[in-house]
Amino acid sequence: MAIEERPKKKDIPEGLWLRCPGCEELIFRKRVEENLHVCPECQYHFKVGARMRIALLADADSFEEYLPNLLSPDPLHFVDRKSYVERLADAQRQTNLYDAAVVGRAYIRGRPAVLGALDPNFIMGSMGSVVGEKVTCAAEKARELRIPLVLCSASGGARMMEGILSLAQMSKTSAAVARLGRAGGFFISLMTNPTTAGVAASFASLGDIILAEPGAMIGFTGPRVIYQTMKQELPEGFQTAEFMLEHGFVDRIVPRAALRSEIAALIDYCAR
């Protein structure tokens, strides 16, 4: 008796599907990408890299990058599980960036602006000397050109591998933003997931208008660390964009699909 052969199952390529951290549904990756990296089921906003962020906001072919080849030093010759030099090299390969910030001049729906973004995939978007220099450069260029500054934050804070030099970027970037303000400049700060620690405690919180994406984590340090140091349980939803809006730390929560139009409208209304 002949044995009937079953048809071979077709192999499904890896990476076609992903699980949403918000609703835990299994979603077709291409569908998420076509929806600007937002879950079509629950509207969870996935993290996006710096170049993707700029592409979502800037008019096509309008972005002219500043300081594209700036590289981080290794002032402390820092080593933990691996050397800082190795960590930088790994991050550069993974993101195709020299460091965690990309800044430059652009047009946003025809409005000129200096636009910058941090990349959460480059050592958690942490702020070292290069990020501080680029953010400072962006603020100075906006002041010089008398056009608005738009910075999109996504960061775990200061980069400990550079020690006090990374912490110094908090005051350096804040001073640059203050000079822009004294010159009559206009600064829109967009907080995305996550915006924490040294970045949240410096330039990201100094915008004339502070926007946030839905569900973004915003704060100085996480609830676990706060409990360990202060023995205090934190309120439900603490450090979400929605909590920050309710308590006056954020001016408006804007879904990703509406950000470009919202920023252009704010420039029209507020820029001097």
JONOR-V936337 format. One line per field, one symbol per residue. ss: DSSP state (@ for helix, = for strand, . for the rest). phi: phi as a letter, one per 20 degrees, with the letter a starting at -180 (. if undefined). burial: # if it has 16 or more other C-alpha atoms within 10 Angstrom, else .. A space follows every 10 residues. Layout:
ss = ???
phi = ???
burial = ???
//
This chain:
ss = .......... ......===. .....===@@ @@@@...=.. ....=....@ @@@@@@@... ...===.... ........=. ..=@@@@@@@ @@@@@..... ========.. ========.. ..@@@.=.@@ @@@@@@@@@@ @@@@@..=== =====..=.@ @@.@@@@@@@ @@@@@@@@@@ @@....==== ======@@@@ ..@@@...== ==....===. ..@@@@@@@@ .........= @@@@@@.... .==..@@@@@ @@@@@@@@@@ ..
phi = .fefeeffff fegfnfcbef fedmfecfgf ffffemmcff ecmfeffcff ffgfffdefg mdedfdlfdf dfecfdlfcc fbffgfffff ffffdmcfbe cccrebddln efbecbbedf edllmfddff ffffffgfff ffffelcfdc cdebbeofef fdlfffffff ffffffffff ffenfccddd ededcclfff ecffedffcd dbegmfecre bfffffffed lcfefgmgme gfffffdnec eadcggfdff fffffffffd fd
burial = .......... .........# ......#.#. .#...##### ..######## #.##.####. ..#..#...# .#........ ...#..##.. ##..#.#### ########.. ########## ########## ########## ###..##### #########. ##..###### .#######.# #...###### ########## #######.## ########## #.#....... ........## #####...## ######..## ..##..#... #.
//
